[in-house]
Amino acid sequence: MQTEARVGVVMEGGQRTISSGHASLAAVDGVSLKCSGKRRPQQPQQQVPIGIVSQLLSGGVAGAFSKTCTAPLARLTILFQVQGMHLDGETLKKASIWREASRIVRDEGFRAFWKGNLVMIAHRLPYSSVNFYAYEQYKKLLYMIPGLEKQRNNFSADLSMHFVGGGLAGITAATATYPLDLVRTRLAAQTNVIYYRGIMHALQTIIKEEGHLGLYKGLGATLLSVGPSIAVSFSVYETLRSFWQSHRPHDSTVSVSLACGSLSGIASSTATFPLDLVRRRKQLEGAGGRAHFYQAGLMGTFRHIVRNEGFRGLYRGILPEYYKVVPGVGICFMTYETLKMLLADASTTL
């Protein structure tokens, strides 16, 4: 079975369109024309199918590569997010990115910025692959709903499909790879005291001390965070890219992907950061044999943070997250679409 990706690519010899599987023009081109109200001159088109393996490979490599590039900022974000669990108010007020980065270099060494990077790659490869592939499949299923097929070129309907499909894809990918995400958080949060010595040791220790359900600690907060985050990210990305291509159709696809991907990352992170902070803290509860810090559920955790750290406590670590998101999400989308183009070109020459 072949799964086809769609993207309008402006190339040296003209425009090449990779089919969506339902129409001869890419879906994004249909949205662009709908927004601009103009007809684009007909040009020769070539439909290039992208196989399942190629799509999974593109998504996995894109996710792992972008996360590796931004691993130092990702670790700083995690450390700031969990500071409220073990530091007093006065110490929290003095916290800064430069001070924390200097502490890491001084106490743990420069390589410590990539602590947990291996498990991040082990998590990100399947997560990104499932995420991107499920997104395409959910959109196909949604368009099979009676009445929606006729609305394919309707801007509002298309935006809804991107939002719902992106959310379902994020939830699917997060659930499938959650134990690795939890291990990654615990490894990255370790500073001077090393309790978990690696991926396998962490998995075995968690199962031994907390049971198999310990591998899914904080899953509820994770699903509440990941679903909207991916949905907003994909929706904003597709909308911005369609708007850009309707006004500047000959700009480089790589540049468009980088710019729109970065802006979509900022939007999704801002909207869901408080939930992401809570999920990180829930993941660390009971780690290393320590007592549970939050005795209440999700809403009780929110109230505890606001009461003890103020509303700003829900956004602790948002600055390194912004610094991470702008290049990270942009690189992810850019690499994904570039790999799809290269694999499509390679398949035509074989």
N, C-alpha and C positions, 0 to 999 in steps of 0.2 A: 504494500500500500504506500502510495506517495503522498506526502504532505507538502504543500507548496506555500512559500512565504511570498509576501507582496511588498514591493517598494519601487517607487519610480526612481530610476537612476539616470541622471544626465551624464552621458558619456561623450567621448570625442566625436564619435561618428553619428551622433544623434541620440534619441531617447530609447532606452531599452526598458521594457516593462516586464516585471516578473508577476505572473498571474496570481490572483487570489484564489483561483479554483472555481469561482462563480461568475467572473466577468473578465472581459478581455483587458480592461484597464485596471490598474491597481486601485484598491479601495481608497487609499489616501488621495489619489488623483481625482476620484469621484467626489470626495468631500471638498477638495480644493476648488474644483469647478463649480460646485454648488455654492460655495462661499463667495466666489468672485463673480459669478453670473456670466462668465465668458466661455466661449467655445474654443477649445484648443485645436489647432490644425491637426488633421489626421496624419499620423506618421507610421511607417512600417514598424510592426511590433514583433517581438520574439518571446515566446513563453518558455521559460526555463524552470522545470520542476526541481525543487529542493527536497531531497529525501529526508526521512525521519532521522537517520544517523547524522546527516550533515547539520540538521537543525539543532539536535541535541548537543553536538560538538560545538557549534557556534555559541549557543547559550552558555554552556559550561565553561569554555575557555574565556569568554567575555567576562563572566562573573568572577572567576578566579583571578584573572589578570588585573581587573580594576581593584579588587579587594587587596591584592598584594601591593599594588602601588600606593594605596592609602592606609596600609596596616598601622603605621605609627599614629596617625590621627584617630583611627578606629580604637586603638587601645587607650588613648587619652580620653576619648569619649566615655568608654566603659568605666575607667577609673573615676572620672568625675561623677558619673551617674550613681555610683555606689558609695560615694564619700559620706553621704548622710547616714549610712548604716554604722559607721565606726568613728566619726569625727565629731567634735563638739562645735557649737555655733561659732565661736571665735575663730577656730581653725578654718572653718568653712569660708568665712569672710575673707581670709587671706589667700585662699586658693586661687591659682592662676595657671594658665597654660604653660608659661615659661617656667614657673617654679616647679610644676609637676614634671615637665620634660627634663629639667636639670636634675631633679631627684632620681629619675629613671636612669639617666646616664651615669650619675655619681654612684648610686647604690646597686644598680643591676647591670650596667654596661649598655653600650649602644645597641647591641643585638636584641636587647630586651624589648625594643619597640616592636619587634616582630614576634613577641611571645604569643603563642596560640595561632601563629600564621599557618602552620601545617594542618591543624585540625580545621582551620577556616577554609583552606583549599579543599580538604576532604569533604567539608560540608557544602561549600559553594558550588563545586562542580555538579553534584546531583541536584542541588537546590535550583541553580540557574537553569539547568537543562530542563527539569520538570516544569519550572515556572514559565519559561518562554514557550515550550511545546504545549503545555496545558492551556496557555492563553490563546494560541491559535485554534486549538480544538474546541475550547468553550465557545469561542466566537462562531465557529462553524455550527455548533449545536444550537446556539441562540438564534442564528439566522434561519435555522430549520423550523422554528416556531411558526405556525400558520399566520400569515399576515406581515411578518417581519421581513421576508425576502423582498417584498415590493418596496420596503423602506430603506434599502441598502444605500442609496445615494441621498437620503435625508440626513441632514447634519445632526439634528437632535437625536434621532434614532441611533445613528452611528456612534455618537458620543456615549449614549447609554450602554451600547454593546461593549465599548472599550472599558467603561467603568465596571460593569458587572463581570465581564470576562477577566479583567485584570484582578479583581478581588477574589474570584473563585480560584484563579491560577495561583495567587499568593497563598491562600489558605491550604490548597492542595500541596504545594511545595514545602511549606513550613511544617505541616503535619508529618510528611514523609521523612523529613530530615531533622526533626526536632532534637533527638538525643545528641547529635553532633553539635548543634547550636548551643545547647546547654553546657556541654563540655568545653566548647570554645570560650564561653563567657567565664567559666570558673578558672580556666588556665590563664586567660588574659587578666583577670582580676587579682591574681597572685602577685605579691610584691616581694618582700624580704623572706617571708616564710613560705617554703614550697611544700605543699601538701600533696598535690597531684603531680606525678613525675612524667606523665605523658598521656596520650589518648587512651590507650588500652588500660593503663593503670587507673585513670580517672573513671572510665566506664565500669571497671571491676569494683572499684572502691564505692562508687555511688550505689551500685546494685547491692553490694554487701551491707552498707550502712543504712541505706534509705529504701531499698527494695527496687523492683523494676519500675514502679510508678515514680520513683525519684528521678528517672530519666525524662519524665514529662512534667516536672514541676514548673509551674508558671505557663503551661500550655494555653490556658484560657486567655490570659493577658496577651500572649503572643499572637493568637489568632485574631483577637480584637485589634491588635496593632498592625499585623502584617496585611490582612485583607484590605482595609482602607488605604494603607500606605501604597501598596502595589496598584490599587485601583486608581488613586489620585495620580500616581506617577505615570501610568500608561495613558490615562485620559488627557492630562495636561500635555504630555509629550506628543500624542497624536494630534491634538488640537493645534498646538503651536507649530508643528511641522506642516500641517495642512495649510495654515494661514501663511506661513513663510513661503511655501511652494506656490501658492496662488498669486503672490506678489513678486516673488523672485524665483521663477521656475528653473533657472539655469545655474543656480548656486550649487556648489559642491555638496553632494549628499553627506560626505563625512563632516563637513562644517555644520550643516544643518542638524545632524544627529548629535554632535557634541554640544552645541548651544542649547537645543531644545531638551536634551537629556539632562543637562545641568540644572536648567530652570525647573524641570519637572521634579528633580530630586529635592530641591529647596522647598517646593510647595508641599510635597508629601511628608518630608521630615518635620516641617513646621506644624502640620496638621496633626501628626501622630506621635510627636516626641514624648509627651507625658506618658502615653501608654507604653512606649518603648522603655522609658526609664523604670516604670513599675515592673515590667517583665524582667528586666535585668536584675532588679532587686529580688524578685520572687525566685529567679533561677539560683541566686546565691544563698537563699535561706537554707540553713542546715548544713552548708558546705563545711567540710573539715571538722564535723562533729559539733559545730557551734549550735547554740539554741536558736529557735525561730525568733526573728526580730519582729515580724508583723504577725499578730495573732488573728487579725480580722481578714476578710476576703478582699476582693479587688477595690470596692468602694471604701472599705475601712483603711486600706493602704493609702489611697489618695488622701483621705482625711488626715491620716497620721503625718504624711509628708507636708501638707499645707499647714497643719497646726504647728509642727516643729521647725519647718524650714521656710515657711511662707510660700506664696504662689510661685515665686521664682525658683523654688526648689524643684518644681516639676520640669523646669527647663535647665537644670544643672547639666552642663556639658554640651549645650546647644551650639556654642561657638566652634569647638573642634569638629562637631558634626557637620556644620555648614562648610567648614574648610575641607572636610572629607567628601561631602556629597557633591560639591560642584565639579571637581575633576572625576570623582569615582563613578557617579551615575553617567556622566557624559562619556567617559571612556568605555563603560559597559555597553551602552547603546551603540556607540560608534564602532567598537570592535565587533559586536554582534552582527551589525549590518554589513560591515566590511568583509567579514568572514563568509557571510552568505553570498555576497557578490563573487568572492574568489572561488568558493566551492561551486557556484553556478557556472562560472566561466570554465572551471576545470572539467565539469561534467559535460560541457559542450564539445570539448576537445578530445574526449575519450571515445 
